[in-house]
Amino acid sequence: MQTIEHIVRRYTRWIWGWLGPLGPWGVFTFAAVDASLMGLPLDAVVASYVYNDRPHFWFYVLLAAAGSAVGSSALYLIGYAGGEALLRKRLPPARYDKIHASFENHEFWALMLPAMLPPPTPFKLFVLAAAGFEMRFPNFLLAIFAGRCVRFLLLALLTIRFGPQFVHLIGDVFRQHFRWLLIAVAITLLIWLEWRRRKGRAVL
């Protein structure tokens, strides 16, 4: 147990030693690296920046969202070159068809909604899918930026209210009830889409 705690402390010191010279732009850089290469403790970093400079929380929200959008561009290039074939190999046919249909019908929302969700949501899978299904690049960037803005704004407001330690609590709850939260999001989306469809018919 002590060995694990020691590793965590060293890892934390390494992260902040790397971010320190970058100042507030460390949020942008960290978010870009998280989106393009590997999963990093982005929520904890954003929460720390927000809590230590609460009057400028909007600045960190926008930087983190922009960094995620820019960093995801690397995966977009990979996915555009051969993402559809990769998805066919990695996903069961039923799940592949479901994701494909989502992007065919509502590509913006099919990417924005996963962008709003914290780990363990397999967000990079949706990024590859968006590229593989040839989502237009401006819409791709906008969907990620919008979704991440929602996510990090909620994170910032909750951090200001409850402190940065709440990130770990929410993360544990989300991991334990991940399936039910996804179902709730899917139901909400379906209700909203049905409402839009009926509203459109009423206008016609």
C-alpha positions in Angstrom: 0.0 0.0 0.0 2.8 2.4 0.9 4.5 1.6 -2.4 1.4 2.5 -4.4 1.0 5.8 -2.4 4.6 6.6 -3.1 4.2 6.0 -6.8 1.0 8.2 -6.9 2.8 11.0 -5.0 5.8 10.9 -7.5 3.4 10.8 -10.4 1.6 13.8 -9.1 4.8 15.7 -8.5 6.0 14.9 -12.0 2.7 16.2 -13.6 2.8 19.5 -11.7 6.5 19.9 -12.3 5.7 19.6 -16.0 2.7 21.9 -15.9 4.2 24.6 -13.6 6.3 26.4 -16.2 3.3 26.6 -18.6 1.1 28.5 -16.2 -2.6 28.5 -17.1 -1.8 27.2 -20.6 -0.8 24.0 -18.9 -4.6 23.1 -18.9 -4.7 23.4 -22.7 -1.5 21.4 -23.2 -2.6 18.7 -20.7 -6.0 18.4 -22.3 -4.5 18.1 -25.8 -2.1 15.3 -24.7 -4.9 13.5 -22.9 -7.1 13.6 -26.1 -4.4 12.7 -28.6 -2.2 10.1 -26.9 -3.2 8.7 -23.6 -5.7 8.9 -20.8 -4.5 11.3 -18.2 -6.1 12.6 -14.9 -7.5 15.6 -16.7 -10.5 16.2 -14.4 -8.2 16.4 -11.4 -5.9 18.9 -13.1 -8.7 21.1 -14.3 -10.3 21.0 -10.9 -7.0 22.0 -9.3 -6.5 25.0 -11.6 -10.1 26.1 -11.0 -10.0 25.8 -7.3 -6.7 27.7 -7.0 -8.0 30.5 -9.3 -11.7 30.5 -8.9 -12.5 34.0 -10.3 -11.1 32.8 -13.7 -12.8 29.4 -13.8 -14.3 30.2 -17.3 -10.8 30.6 -18.7 -9.8 27.1 -17.6 -13.0 25.6 -18.9 -12.5 27.1 -22.3 -8.8 26.1 -22.4 -9.5 22.5 -21.4 -12.3 22.2 -24.0 -10.1 23.8 -26.7 -7.2 21.5 -25.8 -9.4 18.4 -26.0 -10.7 19.5 -29.5 -7.2 20.2 -30.8 -5.7 17.0 -29.4 -8.5 14.9 -30.8 -7.4 16.1 -34.3 -4.6 13.6 -34.2 -7.0 10.7 -33.8 -9.2 12.2 -36.4 -6.4 11.9 -39.0 -5.8 8.3 -38.0 -9.5 7.5 -38.1 -10.0 9.3 -41.4 -7.2 7.2 -43.0 -8.6 3.9 -41.9 -10.9 4.3 -38.9 -13.9 2.5 -40.4 -11.9 -0.7 -41.1 -10.4 -0.5 -37.6 -13.9 -0.2 -36.0 -15.2 -3.1 -38.0 -12.4 -5.3 -36.6 -12.7 -4.0 -33.0 -16.5 -3.9 -32.6 -19.2 -6.5 -32.7 -21.4 -6.0 -35.9 -24.4 -4.9 -33.9 -22.6 -2.2 -32.0 -20.8 -1.0 -35.1 -24.2 -0.7 -36.9 -25.6 1.2 -34.0 -22.8 3.7 -33.8 -22.8 4.1 -37.6 -26.6 4.8 -37.6 -26.1 7.4 -34.8 -23.6 9.3 -36.9 -25.6 8.9 -40.1 -28.7 10.5 -38.5 -27.3 12.9 -35.8 -23.5 13.1 -36.2 -23.1 16.3 -34.1 -25.0 14.9 -31.1 -23.4 11.4 -31.5 -20.1 13.0 -30.8 -21.0 15.9 -28.5 -22.9 13.7 -25.9 -19.9 11.3 -25.3 -17.7 14.4 -25.1 -19.7 15.5 -22.1 -19.2 12.3 -20.1 -16.2 11.7 -17.9 -14.1 8.4 -17.8 -14.6 5.5 -18.2 -16.6 6.6 -21.3 -14.6 5.3 -24.3 -14.5 8.7 -25.9 -11.6 8.0 -28.3 -13.8 5.3 -29.8 -16.4 7.9 -30.8 -13.6 10.2 -32.1 -12.4 7.4 -34.4 -15.9 6.6 -35.4 -16.6 10.3 -36.3 -13.5 10.3 -38.5 -14.1 6.9 -40.0 -17.6 7.9 -41.0 -16.2 11.1 -42.5 -17.7 13.7 -40.2 -16.9 17.2 -41.5 -13.8 18.5 -39.6 -15.3 21.9 -38.5 -18.3 20.1 -37.1 -16.0 17.5 -35.4 -14.1 20.3 -33.6 -17.2 22.1 -32.7 -19.0 19.0 -31.3 -16.0 18.2 -29.1 -15.5 21.7 -27.9 -19.2 22.1 -27.0 -19.4 18.8 -25.2 -16.2 19.4 -23.3 -17.4 22.9 -22.4 -20.4 21.4 -20.7 -18.4 18.8 -19.0 -15.7 21.1 -17.6 -18.2 23.9 -16.7 -20.1 21.4 -14.5 -16.8 20.2 -13.1 -15.7 23.8 -12.3 -18.9 24.7 -10.6 -18.9 21.6 -8.5 -15.3 22.1 -7.6 -15.9 25.6 -6.5 -18.8 24.4 -4.4 -17.4 21.2 -2.8 -13.6 21.4 -3.4 -11.3 19.5 -5.7 -11.6 16.3 -3.6 -15.1 15.7 -5.0 -13.6 14.7 -8.4 -12.5 11.4 -6.9 -15.9 10.7 -5.3 -17.8 11.4 -8.5 -15.3 9.3 -10.5 -15.9 6.3 -8.2 -19.7 6.7 -8.4 -19.5 7.0 -12.2 -17.4 3.9 -12.6 -19.7 1.9 -10.3 -22.9 2.9 -12.1 -21.5 3.5 -15.6 -24.0 1.4 -17.4 -27.1 3.0 -15.8 -25.7 6.5 -16.4 -25.3 5.7 -20.1 -28.8 4.3 -20.2 -30.1 7.5 -18.6 -28.2 9.6 -21.2 -29.5 7.5 -24.1 -33.1 7.8 -22.8 -32.8 11.6 -22.4 -31.4 11.9 -26.0 -34.2 9.8 -27.4 -36.8 11.9 -25.7 -35.2 15.1 -26.9 -35.0 13.8 -30.5 -38.6 12.7 -30.4 -39.6 16.1 -29.1 -37.7 17.8 -32.0 -39.3 15.5 -34.5 -42.8 16.2 -33.3 -42.1 19.9 -33.1 -40.9 19.8 -36.7 -44.1 18.1 -37.8 -46.2 20.7 -36.0 -44.4 23.5 -37.8 -45.0 21.9 -41.2 
